Amino acid sequence: QVNSKQGGSPCKEKHVVLLSPVGKIQISGCETGVHEIKLPKMSVLPSGAESSVACEVCEGPEEMPQPLQQCTAWLRAYFCEPATTGTLPLPAFHHPLLQRDSFTRQVLWTLLNDVKFGEAVSYKQLADLAGNSRAARAVGGAMRSNPIPIIIPCHRVIRSSGDSGNYGGGQQLKEWLLSHERLQKEKVAG
């Protein structure tokens, strides 16, 4: 249960499971916003970013709060028609980490706004963008605590060496997401 700021009633959390090309993604949220996106822990990913799995909600409440509707629509677009994600509304977020004023929050917002589909930045570059060039390690911490992966694209943050680095969903998932974006971007540009 997540309490609202005014110490009022806890929000009514609802859960949705989205069947995606990389497995089941669990999304939780309330009327106010999305709380969390949980990525599947996968050791084997579908070969080729053009996997045939349609992206659809496989379980969820009959009356889905708007942030969850927007979140599932955005994720579905991300996997199936990435060119359209820029035109979709981002869901509201309702997670304490994204409400407190902190460097982590600033880093996550910077990443969301500045690092576009198909791009990648190093931890150091993201620290620069967020206004503290010496905070590359803190950026790593912020990525680890990101409650809304994929929408807040922590998979686009890589090591300066070009190595993909760690990822909450596992390294294969990170590399899959990066190659999915590269392929889709080439398709659009081509």
C-alpha positions as CSV (number, residue, x, y, z in Angstrom):
1,Q,0.0,0.0,0.0
2,V,1.3,3.4,-0.9
3,N,-0.1,6.3,1.2
4,S,-0.9,9.5,-0.5
5,K,0.9,12.6,0.5
6,Q,-1.8,14.2,2.6
7,G,-1.8,11.1,4.8
8,G,-5.2,10.4,3.4
9,S,-6.4,7.0,2.3
10,P,-3.9,4.7,0.7
11,C,-4.4,4.5,-3.0
12,K,-6.3,1.7,-4.5
13,E,-3.6,-0.1,-6.3
14,K,-4.5,-2.1,-9.4
15,H,-2.3,-4.5,-11.3
16,V,-2.0,-5.2,-14.9
17,V,0.0,-7.8,-16.7
18,L,1.1,-7.0,-20.2
19,L,2.3,-9.9,-22.4
20,S,5.2,-8.4,-24.4
21,P,7.8,-9.8,-26.8
22,V,10.2,-10.1,-23.9
23,G,7.8,-11.8,-21.5
24,K,5.2,-10.7,-19.0
25,I,5.6,-7.1,-17.7
26,Q,3.8,-6.4,-14.5
27,I,2.5,-2.8,-14.0
28,S,0.9,-1.5,-10.8
29,G,-0.7,1.9,-10.3
30,C,-3.7,3.8,-9.1
31,E,-5.9,6.6,-10.3
32,T,-3.1,9.1,-9.5
33,G,-0.4,7.4,-11.5
34,V,1.8,4.4,-12.2
35,H,3.6,3.0,-9.2
36,E,5.9,0.5,-10.8
37,I,6.8,-1.5,-13.9
38,K,8.3,-4.9,-13.2
39,L,10.3,-6.5,-16.0
40,P,10.4,-10.2,-16.4
41,K,13.7,-11.8,-15.3
42,M,14.6,-13.7,-18.4
43,S,17.7,-15.7,-19.3
44,V,16.5,-16.5,-22.8
45,L,15.0,-13.8,-25.0
46,P,13.2,-14.2,-28.3
47,S,15.6,-14.2,-31.2
48,G,15.4,-11.2,-33.4
49,A,13.8,-7.9,-32.3
50,E,11.0,-8.6,-34.7
51,S,9.4,-11.1,-32.5
52,S,5.9,-12.1,-33.5
53,V,4.3,-11.8,-30.1
54,A,1.6,-9.2,-30.1
55,C,1.6,-6.9,-27.1
56,E,-1.5,-7.3,-25.1
57,V,-2.9,-7.1,-21.6
58,C,-3.3,-10.7,-20.4
59,E,-4.7,-9.9,-17.0
60,G,-6.0,-6.7,-15.3
61,P,-9.0,-5.1,-13.7
62,E,-12.1,-4.5,-15.7
63,E,-12.0,-0.8,-14.8
64,M,-8.4,0.2,-15.4
65,P,-7.3,3.6,-14.0
66,Q,-6.3,6.0,-16.7
67,P,-2.6,6.0,-15.9
68,L,-2.5,2.2,-16.3
69,Q,-4.4,2.5,-19.6
70,Q,-1.9,5.1,-20.8
71,C,1.0,3.0,-19.6
72,T,-0.1,-0.2,-21.3
73,A,-0.9,1.8,-24.5
74,W,2.6,3.3,-24.4
75,L,4.4,0.0,-23.8
76,R,2.4,-1.7,-26.6
77,A,3.4,1.1,-29.0
78,Y,7.0,0.8,-27.8
79,F,7.2,-2.8,-28.8
80,C,4.9,-2.8,-31.8
81,E,4.9,0.7,-33.4
82,P,7.8,2.6,-31.8
83,A,7.5,5.5,-34.1
84,T,4.2,6.4,-32.4
85,T,5.4,6.6,-28.8
86,G,6.3,10.2,-29.3
87,T,2.7,11.1,-29.9
88,L,1.3,9.2,-27.0
89,P,0.7,10.8,-23.6
90,L,3.0,9.6,-20.9
91,P,1.2,8.2,-17.9
92,A,1.4,10.1,-14.6
93,F,3.8,8.5,-12.1
94,H,2.9,8.0,-8.5
95,H,6.0,6.7,-6.8
96,P,7.6,8.3,-3.8
97,L,11.0,8.3,-5.5
98,L,9.6,10.5,-8.3
99,Q,7.9,12.9,-6.0
100,R,10.7,13.7,-3.6
101,D,13.2,16.3,-4.8
102,S,16.4,14.4,-5.2
103,F,19.3,13.9,-7.5
104,T,17.8,10.5,-8.4
105,R,14.6,12.1,-9.5
106,Q,16.4,14.7,-11.5
107,V,18.4,12.1,-13.2
108,L,15.3,10.0,-14.1
109,W,13.4,13.0,-15.4
110,T,16.5,14.2,-17.4
111,L,16.7,10.7,-18.9
112,L,13.0,10.6,-19.7
113,N,13.1,14.0,-21.5
114,D,16.5,14.2,-23.1
115,V,17.5,10.7,-24.2
116,K,15.4,9.7,-27.2
117,F,14.4,6.4,-28.7
118,G,17.4,4.7,-30.3
119,E,19.9,6.9,-28.5
120,A,22.3,5.9,-25.7
121,V,24.3,7.9,-23.2
122,S,27.0,7.0,-20.8
123,Y,26.6,7.4,-17.0
124,K,28.9,10.3,-17.1
125,Q,27.0,12.1,-20.0
126,L,23.8,11.6,-18.1
127,A,25.4,13.1,-14.9
128,D,26.4,16.1,-17.0
129,L,22.9,16.5,-18.4
130,A,21.4,16.3,-14.9
131,G,23.8,19.0,-13.8
132,N,26.5,17.2,-11.9
133,S,29.3,15.9,-14.0
134,R,31.0,14.2,-11.1
135,A,28.0,12.1,-10.2
136,A,28.4,9.2,-12.6
137,R,28.2,6.7,-9.7
138,A,25.1,8.3,-8.3
139,V,23.6,8.0,-11.8
140,G,24.2,4.3,-11.6
141,G,22.4,4.2,-8.3
142,A,19.5,6.2,-9.8
143,M,19.2,3.7,-12.7
144,R,19.1,0.8,-10.2
145,S,16.2,2.3,-8.3
146,N,14.2,3.3,-11.4
147,P,10.6,2.2,-10.6
148,I,9.4,2.8,-14.2
149,P,11.8,1.0,-16.6
150,I,11.4,1.2,-20.3
151,I,9.2,4.4,-20.1
152,I,12.1,6.0,-18.1
153,P,14.6,4.4,-20.4
154,C,17.4,3.4,-18.0
155,H,18.4,0.7,-20.6
156,R,19.7,3.6,-22.7
157,V,22.4,4.4,-20.2
158,I,25.6,2.5,-21.0
159,R,29.2,2.5,-19.8
160,S,31.7,4.9,-21.4
161,S,33.5,1.9,-22.9
162,G,30.4,1.1,-24.9
163,D,29.7,-1.9,-22.8
164,S,26.0,-2.2,-22.0
165,G,26.6,-2.4,-18.2
166,N,24.1,-3.7,-15.7
167,Y,20.3,-3.7,-15.9
168,G,17.5,-4.7,-13.5
169,G,15.9,-6.9,-16.1
170,G,19.3,-8.6,-16.9
171,Q,21.9,-7.8,-19.4
172,Q,20.3,-9.7,-22.2
173,L,17.1,-7.8,-21.8
174,K,19.0,-4.5,-21.9
175,E,20.8,-5.6,-25.1
176,W,17.5,-6.7,-26.6
177,L,15.9,-3.3,-25.9
178,L,18.9,-1.5,-27.4
179,S,18.9,-3.6,-30.5
180,H,15.1,-3.3,-30.8
181,E,15.5,0.5,-30.8
182,R,18.4,0.5,-33.3
183,L,16.5,-1.7,-35.7
184,Q,13.3,0.2,-35.5
185,K,15.1,3.5,-35.8
186,E,16.8,2.3,-39.0
187,K,13.5,1.1,-40.4
188,V,11.9,4.5,-39.8
189,A,15.0,6.3,-41.2
190,G,15.3,3.9,-44.1
